[in-house]
Amino acid sequence: MPVLIEGTQYFTVSEIEESLSISRTTLWRWRKSGEIPVGHRFRKMTVFTAEEFEMVRAFANRLEPIQGTGRNQMRLFNGVG
């Protein structure tokens, strides 16, 4: 359940992890690399606004082309090479 702080709704790391089916390590790696907002400290918790949560969701659900596909990868899947 989101936390209400001074009239603003915040989501905890646990809520984001569970909602997006990602690990804490993944979330921390994305934060460190600057891919997603770093969030806010509240007491001993890291929390994210609804807008920041949506930014994390968008990043988690992005589509990216797979690099390195081609004959070499097909050989690997076909048991050749």
Contacts in CASP RR format, 6 or more apart in sequence:
PFRMAT RR
TARGET T0000
AUTHOR 0000-0000-0000
METHOD contacts of the structure
MODEL  1
MPVLIEGTQYFTVSEIEESLSISRTTLWRWRKSGEIPVGHRFRKMTVFTA
EEFEMVRAFANRLEPIQGTGRNQMRLFNGVG
1 15 0 8 1.000
2 9 0 8 1.000
2 10 0 8 1.000
2 11 0 8 1.000
2 12 0 8 1.000
2 15 0 8 1.000
2 50 0 8 1.000
3 9 0 8 1.000
3 10 0 8 1.000
3 11 0 8 1.000
3 12 0 8 1.000
3 42 0 8 1.000
3 45 0 8 1.000
3 47 0 8 1.000
4 10 0 8 1.000
5 42 0 8 1.000
5 47 0 8 1.000
8 49 0 8 1.000
9 49 0 8 1.000
9 50 0 8 1.000
10 40 0 8 1.000
10 42 0 8 1.000
10 47 0 8 1.000
10 48 0 8 1.000
10 49 0 8 1.000
11 47 0 8 1.000
11 48 0 8 1.000
11 49 0 8 1.000
11 50 0 8 1.000
11 53 0 8 1.000
12 45 0 8 1.000
12 46 0 8 1.000
12 47 0 8 1.000
13 24 0 8 1.000
13 27 0 8 1.000
13 45 0 8 1.000
13 46 0 8 1.000
13 47 0 8 1.000
13 48 0 8 1.000
16 22 0 8 1.000
16 27 0 8 1.000
16 48 0 8 1.000
16 53 0 8 1.000
16 56 0 8 1.000
17 23 0 8 1.000
17 24 0 8 1.000
17 27 0 8 1.000
19 57 0 8 1.000
20 56 0 8 1.000
20 57 0 8 1.000
20 60 0 8 1.000
20 61 0 8 1.000
22 60 0 8 1.000
27 36 0 8 1.000
27 56 0 8 1.000
30 36 0 8 1.000
30 56 0 8 1.000
30 59 0 8 1.000
31 37 0 8 1.000
31 38 0 8 1.000
31 39 0 8 1.000
35 59 0 8 1.000
36 52 0 8 1.000
36 55 0 8 1.000
36 56 0 8 1.000
36 59 0 8 1.000
37 48 0 8 1.000
37 52 0 8 1.000
37 55 0 8 1.000
37 56 0 8 1.000
39 46 0 8 1.000
39 47 0 8 1.000
39 48 0 8 1.000
39 49 0 8 1.000
39 52 0 8 1.000
40 46 0 8 1.000
40 47 0 8 1.000
40 48 0 8 1.000
40 49 0 8 1.000
41 47 0 8 1.000
48 56 0 8 1.000
75 81 0 8 1.000
END
